[in-house]
Amino acid sequence: MITLYTNHCPLCDQLKELLDNKKISYEEVDDEQFLISHNLLHMPQLGIEDGTILKYKDALKWVNEQNWEINLWQTRLIIPNIKSM
């Protein structure tokens, strides 16, 4: 399970957009008391499957290294009807 720890700052939004674009599923945690009590004071941070918590730059690197596939059943290719003259 991937967890995005966020306070909705611009960098948080950028990391969230990258996760979405890569189609990486994640849980978003933005509860201020939870973040403080777990010493998550700099945002964004990303919890990855092995339990490691990555700060922003390492999180970007990790996300960019992930392989992803385009699901052709969910993708539509629209080809315009072109008539030759």
Secondary structure as GFF3:
##gff-version 3
##sequence-region A 1 85
A	DSSP	beta_strand	3	5	.	.	.	ID=ss1
A	DSSP	alpha_helix	10	21	.	.	.	ID=ss2
A	DSSP	beta_strand	27	29	.	.	.	ID=ss3
A	DSSP	alpha_helix	32	37	.	.	.	ID=ss4
A	DSSP	beta_strand	45	47	.	.	.	ID=ss5
A	DSSP	beta_strand	53	55	.	.	.	ID=ss6
A	DSSP	alpha_helix	56	65	.	.	.	ID=ss7
###
